Structure formats: C-alpha cells, structure tokens
Amino acid sequence: MKTLFRAPGLLALLAATAIGFAGCDSSDPVDPIITTPFCEEAPTAFGCADSGSRYDTTGTDVNGRAVIEVRDANGGIGGALGSDARTNVTWSNDFTYVLDGLVFVNEGQTLTVEPGTVIRGRSGQGRNSSALIVARGGRIEASGTAEEPIIMTALNDDLDTFDDLIQDGAPTSGEWGGLIVLGAAPTNINVGETSIEGIDATEERGLYGGNSADDNSGTLRYVSIRHGGTLIGEGNEINGLTLGAVGAGTTIDYVEVFANQDDGIEWFGGTVRAKHLAVSYCGDDMFDSDQGYNGVNQYVFGLMASGFGDNGGEHDSGDSMLGGEGSTPISIPTFANATYIGSGLSAANSSRVMTIRDNAGAKYWRSVFYDFQNGIRIEDRDGDEGDSRARAEAGDIKFIDVVFSNVVSATPSAADVFSYADGEGDFTEQAPASLFGGPISYANPGLLVTRGQGGALSLRATSAPAPTVAMPGDFLDDTDFVGAFGDGDNWLDGWTALSQFQAISN
C-alpha cells in the first residue's frame, strides 16, 4: 500500500467530498485507511471503513498538488452502488485526477469539475483503456475559464512543455481514451437505445438514446481534451469527445480536441447545440455526425496535420445495422462560421473537405474550406434507400456564403468541389453547384497556414466576401464575417493546446 500524502487539511477534505479513488495498481485494491474520530462516528461516510470507497494518493505533481487515482470498480465516481453511493461529487483544482480504466458518472450522479482542474488518463488498450464516461442520466458540470481551462490529457503529458509528446513535428495521439457523454435525446436507430462505440456491449452504462430532445447532460465550457483515442478493438478507437444522444439542454461552449487518434468530435444522434469547437491534429475525421443528429454548431475550427487526416466533416444518417439508411429522423446538422483546414495540396495522404452519405444532409453557413486535396463527395446509390443525392435534390444539403480555396487546386471551381459517388466512393458525376444555395466563392480567403510545432496560423478570412444571406434560427449569432474568427476575436488564444503548440494570430 502506498503512503497517503497528507497535504494540509487533506484528511478532512477526503472525508467530506464524494469521490471514489483507487490506487496505482488496479489489480491491488487499496483499503480505506482514514481512522479519525470522524470515521468512528460515521463509518459509512466517504473514505471510511464501511463506505465502500477505496482510495490512495500517489504523491504530488510539479505544482505541488496531490495526485489522486480514480477507479470505477463498477461503483462510478461516488463510491459503492446503492445506499452508500454519492450523488454530488466535486473534483477540485487542488488535485490532479488520474483515470485508471473506464470511470463512469452513473445515472443520478453529478460530477462538478472546478476551473483549472487537470484530469489524466492512464495508457492502455481494450479493456484496460482509460476514459471518463458520463452515463445516460448522469451529469458533468465542467466549467473552466479562458484563464483556468479544464484539461483532460495523458498521464505522461508534461503541461509545462510541448517538447514531450511530439513525433516528426506533430503531436502524438492514442495515449489514453477520451470523454464520452451519453444522453436520452432521440436517435434514428430502430431499437431505441444501443451501446456507444468503445464500450463493451454488456456494460449497461454505455447505453444511449431516448425521447427527450431537451435532455441535459450538464456543461462543458473551456475544456481541452488532448492526446487521446486509444485503441479499443481492431480499427476502433475512442473519439476525443463522443456525444451519444446528447440533448439540447446540455451546454457546450469552448471545447478543444487536440491530437486524437480517431475522430475529433462525433455525434451519435441527439440535438445538442454548441459554440466554439476546435479540433486539430486528429488521425481521422475532424467532425463526424451520425444516427439522426440534428443539432446546431457555430464557430467551428478544424486543422489537419500535413501527413494525416481524412474528412473535415463526415456526415452520416442511417445505420445499416440499426434500422437502415432510410431511418428517421434524418441527420441534417447545421454548422455556421466554420473554418476547416485540410492536410494541404501536397500532403502524402488524401484529405477531403467532406463526405455526406447514408441519406444524410448537412447545412453550412458563412464558412471557409481550405487546403484539401479533394472536395465534397455526396453518396449516390442509384435510387436505393439511403441516398444523400436525394437529400441534395430535396434541398437538405446547403452551402451558403461559403468559400472554397486550395481545394483540389489552387484555383478551384465548382467542378472540383462537388461530386456524386457510388457506395464504394467511386466518382460518378459532378453535382451541380446550383443545388447548394450559395453564394459560393472560390477566391483565396487570406489565411496563412504553417503546420507543426512552432508554426504560424493566421485564421481570420480577411479576403472573403461579406455574408449576404440572413442566418437562420435563434441560436446562431448574426455575424458579419465568414469563417470561425471575426476581427479581434481569436477565441483559441491561451486556453487551447493548439495555441501553445504554434502561434495563432487573428
């Protein structure tokens, strides 16, 4: 057993807060060791002998904070299930929390994370993966600030330097899992609920889906998720942020995913809305929507490395294993003020602005797409059910007040950007740009992109035409600019890993 680190007042804090802790070695459980008059009077209180909680601290981090390892052991964050479980748990910025395996916020529990808190995940694959999962009916209230963001990263990430997790000039990924939030909002799967990818199907806390469009899973604000995406199974990694049937009652604003091995952010159904999303240096798609997602997102930024990355946006709708491509509701998400930057025209991989398939639509407003080797591929299944070409012809795919530059060529045209493809992705024919609303520009928007550690990004579209079409709905701000950044508004500055990795100017 490790020695308990006794910071000033730590014993009292441990006895008063509701967190389930675990020791360094999950195969060697650590017994509760608090033996104070408090426990003599309340032996079932958190940390005491009959509480069901197991904990230990592992010393201090470089800032002198106690390091606490958190292990689920099927009890969730609040200790033992049943009458001894704690429902309200606070993770304080006085500590660093290390996830040892899959740690769940159970149904009925609320995890509050203070600004400036650091959460780390142990490395491991498959059943040994570490991730934080907010189960359906649970809540996370993680409200950081620009000055004190909440950071979720790998155990071996030295936050005082950016020279540690770098390989060939790009940040490494797959060092731990990620953040998964599950809710009870609608999806289009025919069974009503299913298990989220990355979680064993026998784990009931991995289920998502329901009928509550306004379901509330809590708050994510100024949260930076770094170096995740560990392998769960063959070809199956955890996304940086996974949102399964998350409802519109949830608040998401200022969230970054940096250097994830799989997708940056993926929505599986749901209605959640968000602002200020940033994804950079991820191995697969930057933004991926599936299973009837119909949310709205504004101020959305994505950046690929020069050597890897797939789609800026991948938009799917029906799942062939869960009701088919024709299932409803159809995915038609809205993205406004997006800036997607691909891997470059000369990159070794073959990045694409977007793939729209499986009967999905998508609507983009006031956005910039820059530096991709391929344009937009819309699936054409020759009239079969689940045809995104039909969505385009029905007006469910729109690009309004958008700019395409350095897409296929330095001076692209509509013929470069829009195409139909069969189910195998083979080119069939050009898609007429007139279907997509417009106006569409193919001029250089004035961005400056130099990737890699110490590189420079100038992200405001200074040369883009001013928007001309009114923004829809009541959630979206009526901006006077195209792209994710307005004049003097570099909302990535300071709190993001990306802004620490390379220089960003507005």
C-alpha positions in Angstrom: 0.0 0.0 0.0 1.2 3.5 -0.9 1.7 6.1 1.8 -1.2 8.6 2.0 0.0 12.1 1.1 -1.0 14.3 3.9 -1.4 17.8 2.5 -2.8 20.4 4.9 -6.4 19.6 5.5 -6.4 16.7 3.1 -7.9 14.2 5.5 -10.8 16.4 6.3 -11.3 17.1 2.6 -11.2 13.4 1.7 -13.8 12.7 4.3 -16.1 15.4 3.2 -16.0 15.0 -0.6 -17.7 12.3 -2.6 -15.1 10.7 -4.9 -14.2 7.1 -5.4 -10.5 6.7 -5.5 -8.2 3.8 -6.5 -4.6 3.0 -6.1 -1.9 3.0 -8.7 -2.2 -0.7 -9.4 -5.8 -1.6 -10.2 -5.1 -5.3 -9.5 -4.1 -4.5 -6.0 -7.0 -2.7 -4.3 -6.2 -0.2 -1.7 -8.2 -0.4 1.5 -9.5 2.8 3.2 -7.1 4.0 5.8 -8.8 7.1 7.4 -9.1 6.3 11.1 -10.2 9.6 12.6 -12.9 10.5 15.2 -15.0 11.5 12.1 -15.0 7.9 10.9 -15.6 6.5 14.3 -18.8 8.5 14.4 -19.7 7.9 10.7 -18.1 4.7 9.5 -20.1 4.7 6.2 -19.0 8.3 5.2 -16.8 8.6 2.2 -13.3 7.3 2.8 -14.2 5.5 6.0 -14.0 1.7 6.5 -17.7 0.9 5.7 -18.1 3.4 2.8 -17.2 1.0 0.0 -14.8 3.6 -1.3 -11.2 2.7 -2.0 -8.6 5.4 -2.5 -5.0 6.4 -2.2 -2.8 9.3 -3.3 0.4 8.9 -5.2 2.4 11.9 -4.2 2.3 15.4 -5.7 2.6 16.8 -9.2 5.0 19.5 -10.3 2.7 22.2 -9.0 2.5 20.6 -5.5 -1.0 19.2 -6.0 -1.9 15.8 -4.6 -2.3 13.2 -7.4 -5.4 11.1 -6.9 -6.1 8.0 -8.9 -9.7 7.3 -9.7 -11.0 3.8 -10.5 -14.6 2.8 -11.1 -14.8 -0.8 -9.9 -18.4 -0.7 -11.1 -19.3 1.9 -8.5 -19.0 5.1 -10.5 -17.4 8.3 -9.2 -19.3 8.3 -6.0 -18.2 5.1 -4.4 -20.2 1.9 -3.9 -23.5 1.5 -5.7 -26.7 1.5 -3.6 -27.4 3.5 -0.4 -23.7 4.3 0.0 -23.3 5.9 -3.4 -22.6 9.6 -3.5 -24.7 11.7 -6.0 -22.8 15.0 -6.0 -19.1 14.8 -6.5 -16.6 17.7 -6.9 -13.2 17.4 -8.4 -11.1 20.3 -7.1 -8.3 22.1 -8.8 -6.2 21.4 -5.7 -5.7 17.8 -7.1 -4.7 16.1 -10.3 -7.0 13.2 -11.1 -5.7 10.1 -12.8 -8.3 7.8 -14.5 -7.4 4.1 -14.1 -9.6 2.4 -16.6 -13.2 3.4 -17.5 -14.6 5.7 -14.9 -18.4 6.4 -15.1 -20.6 9.2 -13.8 -23.6 7.0 -13.1 -27.3 7.8 -13.6 -28.3 10.2 -10.9 -24.8 11.3 -10.2 -23.4 14.8 -10.9 -19.6 15.4 -11.3 -18.6 19.0 -10.9 -15.1 19.9 -12.1 -13.6 23.1 -10.9 -11.8 25.6 -13.3 -8.1 24.7 -13.6 -8.5 21.0 -12.8 -6.3 18.6 -14.6 -7.6 15.1 -15.4 -5.2 12.5 -16.8 -5.8 9.1 -18.3 -3.5 6.1 -17.9 -2.4 4.4 -21.1 -3.8 1.0 -22.1 -5.8 -0.6 -24.8 -9.0 -2.7 -25.0 -10.5 -3.3 -21.5 -7.5 -1.5 -20.0 -8.4 1.8 -21.7 -8.9 4.8 -19.6 -11.8 7.2 -20.3 -14.3 9.3 -18.5 -17.9 8.3 -19.4 -21.0 10.3 -18.4 -23.7 7.7 -18.4 -27.3 8.4 -19.5 -29.0 10.2 -16.6 -25.7 11.4 -15.2 -24.3 14.9 -15.5 -21.0 16.6 -15.7 -20.6 20.3 -14.8 -17.2 21.2 -16.1 -17.0 25.0 -16.4 -13.5 26.2 -16.8 -12.4 29.7 -17.9 -10.0 31.1 -20.5 -7.5 31.7 -17.7 -8.2 28.4 -16.0 -9.3 25.8 -18.5 -10.1 22.2 -17.5 -7.5 19.9 -19.1 -8.0 16.2 -19.9 -4.8 14.6 -21.1 -2.4 11.7 -20.9 -0.7 10.7 -17.7 2.7 11.3 -19.3 1.9 14.8 -20.8 4.2 17.4 -19.3 2.0 20.5 -19.3 5.0 22.8 -18.7 6.5 22.0 -22.1 5.4 21.0 -25.6 8.5 19.1 -26.4 7.5 15.8 -24.7 4.7 14.3 -26.9 6.0 15.2 -30.3 6.9 12.9 -33.2 8.2 14.1 -36.5 7.0 17.6 -35.7 3.4 16.6 -34.9 1.8 15.8 -31.6 1.3 12.2 -30.6 -2.1 10.6 -30.1 -3.6 7.4 -28.6 -2.1 7.9 -25.2 -5.4 7.4 -23.3 -9.1 7.3 -24.2 -11.2 10.4 -24.1 -14.5 11.9 -22.9 -17.8 10.2 -23.7 -21.2 11.8 -22.8 -24.4 9.8 -23.2 -27.9 11.1 -23.1 -31.6 10.3 -23.7 -32.3 12.5 -26.7 -33.7 11.0 -29.9 -31.7 9.0 -32.5 -32.9 7.2 -35.6 -31.9 3.7 -34.5 -34.7 1.2 -34.6 -34.1 -0.3 -31.2 -34.4 3.0 -29.3 -31.1 2.6 -27.5 -27.8 1.0 -28.1 -24.2 0.8 -26.8 -21.8 3.5 -27.7 -18.7 2.5 -29.7 -15.7 1.9 -27.5 -17.7 0.4 -24.6 -18.4 -3.3 -24.1 -21.9 -4.1 -25.1 -22.6 -5.8 -21.8 -22.0 -2.6 -19.9 -25.4 -1.1 -19.4 -23.9 2.3 -18.5 -22.8 2.5 -22.1 -26.3 2.8 -23.5 -27.6 6.0 -25.1 -30.9 7.1 -26.8 -34.4 8.1 -25.8 -37.2 10.6 -26.4 -36.1 13.7 -24.6 -34.9 16.3 -27.1 -34.1 18.7 -24.3 -32.2 16.2 -22.2 -29.5 17.8 -20.1 -26.1 16.1 -19.6 -24.6 19.1 -18.0 -22.0 21.7 -19.1 -18.6 21.6 -20.9 -17.0 25.0 -21.0 -13.3 25.8 -21.7 -12.4 22.1 -21.7 -9.3 20.9 -23.6 -9.0 17.2 -24.4 -5.6 16.1 -25.5 -3.6 13.1 -26.9 -6.5 10.6 -26.7 -8.0 8.0 -28.9 -6.5 4.7 -27.6 -7.3 1.5 -29.4 -10.4 -0.3 -28.0 -10.5 -3.1 -30.7 -9.3 -3.7 -34.2 -9.8 -0.5 -36.1 -11.9 1.0 -33.2 -10.5 3.9 -31.3 -12.2 6.3 -28.8 -13.1 9.7 -30.2 -11.8 12.8 -28.4 -15.3 13.8 -27.5 -18.1 11.4 -28.1 -21.7 12.7 -27.8 -24.3 9.9 -27.8 -27.9 11.2 -27.9 -27.0 14.3 -26.0 -29.9 16.7 -25.7 -30.3 20.4 -26.3 -30.5 21.1 -22.6 -26.7 20.5 -22.4 -24.3 23.4 -22.7 -21.2 23.0 -24.8 -19.0 26.1 -25.4 -15.3 26.4 -25.9 -14.2 22.8 -26.2 -11.0 21.7 -27.9 -9.8 18.2 -29.0 -6.1 18.1 -29.8 -4.2 15.2 -31.3 -6.7 12.4 -31.0 -6.0 9.2 -32.8 -9.5 8.8 -34.2 -12.2 11.5 -34.8 -12.1 14.8 -33.0 -15.8 15.1 -32.1 -18.5 12.7 -33.1 -22.3 13.0 -32.6 -24.5 9.9 -32.5 -28.0 11.2 -32.8 -29.1 13.9 -30.3 -30.0 17.5 -30.5 -27.2 19.2 -28.6 -26.0 22.7 -29.8 -22.6 24.1 -29.3 -20.4 27.1 -30.0 -16.6 27.4 -30.2 -15.4 23.9 -31.1 -11.8 23.3 -32.1 -10.3 20.1 -33.4 -6.7 19.8 -34.6 -4.1 17.1 -35.5 -6.5 14.2 -35.3 -6.0 11.0 -37.2 -9.4 10.5 -38.8 -12.3 12.9 -39.3 -12.4 16.3 -37.6 -16.2 16.4 -37.1 -18.5 13.3 -37.6 -22.3 13.1 -37.2 -24.4 10.0 -37.3 -27.8 8.4 -36.4 -30.1 11.4 -36.8 -28.1 14.2 -35.3 -29.9 17.5 -35.9 -28.0 19.9 -33.7 -26.6 23.4 -34.5 -23.0 24.5 -34.1 -21.3 27.8 -34.6 -17.7 29.0 -34.5 -16.2 25.6 -35.5 -12.5 25.2 -36.3 -10.6 22.2 -37.6 -7.0 21.8 -38.6 -5.3 18.6 -40.0 -1.6 17.8 -39.9 0.2 17.7 -43.2 0.6 13.9 -43.2 -2.7 12.5 -41.9 -6.4 13.2 -41.5 -9.5 12.1 -43.5 -12.6 14.3 -43.7 -13.1 17.8 -42.4 -16.7 16.7 -42.0 -18.2 13.2 -42.3 -22.0 13.3 -42.2 -23.9 10.0 -42.0 -27.5 9.4 -41.1 -29.0 5.8 -41.0 -27.1 2.9 -39.7 -27.4 -0.3 -41.8 -27.3 -2.4 -38.7 -29.8 -0.4 -36.7 -32.7 0.4 -39.0 -31.1 1.1 -42.3 -30.1 4.3 -44.1 -33.8 5.3 -44.6 -34.5 5.6 -40.8 -35.7 8.8 -39.3 -35.1 11.4 -38.2 -32.6 12.1 -40.9 -29.3 13.7 -39.9 -29.3 17.3 -41.2 -27.0 19.2 -38.8 -26.2 22.9 -39.2 -22.7 24.4 -38.9 -22.2 28.1 -39.1 -19.0 30.1 -39.1 -16.8 27.1 -39.7 -13.1 27.1 -40.8 -11.8 23.7 -42.0 -8.2 23.4 -43.0 -7.1 20.2 -44.6 -3.7 18.5 -44.9 -2.5 20.6 -47.9 -2.4 20.0 -51.6 1.0 18.3 -51.4 0.4 16.1 -48.4 1.1 12.4 -48.6 -2.5 11.5 -47.5 -5.7 12.4 -49.4 -7.8 14.7 -47.2 -11.3 15.6 -48.2 -13.5 18.6 -47.4 -16.5 16.4 -46.6 -18.3 13.1 -47.2 -22.1 13.1 -47.0 -23.7 9.7 -47.1 -26.2 7.2 -45.8 -29.1 9.5 -46.5 -27.6 12.4 -44.5 -27.9 16.1 -45.3 -25.8 19.0 -43.9 -26.1 22.8 -44.0 -23.1 25.1 -43.7 -23.3 28.9 -43.4 -20.6 31.5 -43.6 -17.8 29.0 -43.7 -14.3 28.5 -45.2 -12.8 25.3 -46.5 -9.1 25.5 -47.3 -6.2 23.2 -48.3 -7.9 19.9 -49.1 -6.9 17.5 -51.9 -10.5 16.5 -52.5 -13.8 18.3 -52.4 -17.2 17.2 -51.3 -18.4 13.6 -52.0 -22.2 13.0 -51.9 -23.2 9.4 -51.9 -25.3 8.3 -54.9 -26.8 4.8 -54.6 -28.7 4.8 -57.9 -32.1 5.4 -56.2 -31.6 3.0 -53.4 -32.9 3.8 -49.9 -30.4 5.9 -48.1 -29.2 8.2 -50.9 -27.7 11.5 -50.0 -28.0 12.6 -53.6 -31.8 12.6 -52.9 -31.1 14.9 -49.9 -29.2 17.3 -52.1 -32.0 17.4 -54.6 -34.5 17.9 -51.8 -32.6 21.0 -50.5 -31.2 19.3 -47.4 -27.5 20.0 -48.3 -26.7 23.7 -48.4 -23.5 25.8 -48.6 -24.5 29.4 -48.1 -22.0 32.3 -48.0 -19.0 29.9 -48.1 -15.5 29.9 -49.6 -13.6 27.0 -51.1 -9.9 27.7 -51.6 -6.9 25.4 -52.3 -9.4 22.6 -52.8 -8.1 20.1 -55.5 -6.2 23.0 -57.0 -5.0 26.5 -56.0 -7.8 27.9 -58.1 -10.8 25.5 -57.7 -14.1 25.6 -59.4 -17.5 24.1 -58.7 -16.5 21.0 -60.8 -13.6 20.4 -58.4 -15.6 20.7 -55.3 -19.0 19.0 -55.7 -19.4 15.4 -56.9 -21.7 12.4 -56.6 -20.1 9.0 -55.8 -21.5 5.5 -55.5 -21.4 3.5 -52.3 -17.8 2.5 -52.8 -16.7 6.1 -53.2 -16.0 5.9 -56.9 -16.7 9.1 -58.8 -19.8 9.1 -60.9 -20.6 12.6 -62.0 -20.4 16.3 -61.0 -23.0 17.6 -58.7 -24.4 21.0 -59.9 -23.4 23.8 -57.5 -26.8 25.4 -58.1 -28.4 22.8 -55.8 -26.5 24.1 -52.8 -27.9 27.6 -52.3 -24.8 29.8 -52.4 -23.4 32.3 -52.8 -20.2 30.3 -53.1 -16.7 31.9 -53.6 -13.5 30.2 -54.8 -11.2 33.1 -54.1 -8.3 33.0 -51.6 -9.7 34.0 -48.2 -6.4 35.4 -46.9 -5.5 32.6 -44.4 -1.9 31.8 -43.5 -1.2 28.2 -42.6 2.2 26.8 -41.4 1.6 23.5 -39.6 3.7 21.9 -37.0 5.4 22.8 -33.7 6.2 26.5 -33.7 4.3 27.0 -37.0 2.1 30.0 -37.6 -1.6 30.3 -38.3 -3.5 33.4 -39.3 -7.1 32.3 -39.3 -9.3 35.3 -40.0 -10.7 35.2 -43.5 -9.7 38.8 -44.4 -10.3 38.5 -48.1 -13.6 36.5 -48.0 -16.8 38.2 -49.3 -19.1 39.6 -46.7 -22.1 37.3 -45.9 -25.3 38.2 -47.8 -27.9 35.7 -46.6 -29.6 36.0 -43.2 -28.6 33.4 -40.6 -31.4 31.0 -39.6 -32.8 30.2 -36.2 -32.4 31.8 -32.7 -29.3 30.0 -31.5 -26.9 31.4 -34.1 -25.3 34.8 -33.8 -25.8 37.0 -36.9 -22.1 37.6 -37.7 -20.8 40.0 -40.2 -17.9 37.7 -41.2 -17.2 34.3 -42.9 -15.2 31.6 -41.1 -14.7 30.9 -37.4 -13.0 34.1 -36.4 -14.1 37.7 -36.6 -11.9 40.8 -36.3 -10.1 40.8 -32.9 -11.7 37.6 -31.8 -9.0 34.9 -31.5 -11.0 32.6 -29.2 -8.4 29.9 -29.3 -5.8 32.1 -27.6 -4.3 30.9 -24.4 -6.5 28.1 -23.2 -6.0 25.6 -26.1 -3.2 23.2 -26.6 -3.1 24.3 -30.2 -2.3 27.9 -29.2 0.6 26.6 -27.1 1.8 24.3 -29.9 2.1 27.0 -32.6 1.5 30.7 -33.0 -2.0 31.8 -33.9 -2.9 35.3 -34.9 -6.2 36.9 -35.7 
